[in-house]
């Protein structure tokens, strides 16, 4: 499916979903996979870091409130290794805590709600398919382990 293609070419974009709410994560994963994306899933930031040590991904979608490593801690560790890897922070606390891209390190912050899915899908598509820049090739994001050692 064309909408799921990654910037690398014909391979499907690889998305890491991180949320301790397994029902919400499963629902998002099902929709993303139906659209042709390759989806990895983790229940917390620690599991996500383990996935990132062995898998290359094109986008991370993470919840904020998780234990033992929350979404902001995960984003901070990801940013130490890669400023370019797009990250979406998906949380029920965006408005009440004033969470923004500027104070979280995420590219986009989305408030969890009953209508979040269309916004999330549009955001993922936009982050995975940014406007083309001339004279530079893109080979995808490598596993973080190769760029920088990431621990929990």
URPERA-V489772 format. One record per helix or strand of 2 or more residues. SS is the DSSP state (~ for helix, > for strand). FROM is the first residue (numbers start at 1). TO is the last residue. If there is no record, write none. Layout:
ss=<SS SS>
from=<FROM FROM>
to=<TO TO>
This chain:
ss=<~ > ~ > ~ > ~ > ~ ~ > ~ ~>
from=<2 14 22 38 45 59 71 86 94 101 108 116 144>
to=<4 18 34 42 54 63 81 91 97 104 111 128 147>
